[in-house]
Amino acid sequence: MTLRPAWSAAFEAEALATVERIGPPEQITREWAWGGSTGKDVNVAVIDSGVDADHPAVGGRIAYAAMVEDGEEITVDTRPHKDDFGHGTACAGIIRSIAPDCSITSVKVLGAALKGRGNVFAAGLRWAIENGMNVCNLSLGTTKRDFYSLLHELVDEAYFNDVMLVTAANNMPQASFPSTYSSVISVASHDLPALDVYYCNPRPPVEFGAPGIDVRVAWQNHEWITATGNSFAAPHITGLVARLLAKHPGLSVVHVKGILRAVASNVVDAPSPPR
């Protein structure tokens, strides 16, 4: 039996809450939100271990921005790079499976052991916010309180500039940043294989649940693996957000969160009041 990642309990069948539609959002449908959209012209940053553009799941069309630490200075290298682990390729492959025409930039902040320094992570996030990214997939985070304020400032900057930050909750039962900040779109896993099934959680900080348990994902060397983790749930939502923004440019973070909630798979109509 697969061990479920932490924060996923809210999306188990016996615990899944139904959420009543409230007011105008009941008029929003998935067809209105992203029907017919492929994510075209939406810039998505995969802030991770790199992306293998040649993997069939990714299909090329990748831009690059590697954060390079040199003493006290962090520079940006925009030359093509590879994925040092496989994790970033997995996320990019999931995003492209949902939003095949989105533009992806690999913002490399992690190394071969899927490790990285908090200041490098922050530099990559800052670069994405300042360089025209519409959506950032953050299937990573930190539990170190030393970076709480710095990351909070960057998340606020993204919020005020309508840059969507889709974050994976920690796989362990410990809060990680920035996934617990209120203005990000925080995601944990459910165990259904259907790509079009995702849930909203009325009891945050984790707000949405998407496929992330025993999912087939792209990996290094053009390979595929079966993997489990909230890391692989987040890019499902990132792909949907890319499709939404392609069809409805200019939405704010508040709009996007509201629309995602309105058409989640566990949202039901409120019962009619008694006459």
Secondary structure, DSSP 8 states (H G I E B T S, - for coil): -----TT-GGGSTTT---EE--SGGGG--HHHHHTT---TT-EEEEEES---TTSTTT-S-EEEEEEEEETTEEEEE-S----SSSHHHHHHHHHHHHSTT-EEEEEE---TTS---HHHHHHHHHHHHHTT-SEEEE---B--GGGHHHHHHHHHHHHHTT-EEEEE--SSSS--BTTTSTTSEEEEEE----TT--EE-SS-SS-EEEE-SSEEEE-GGG-EEEE-SGGGTHHHHHHHHHHHHHHSTT--HHHHHHHHHHT-TTEE-------
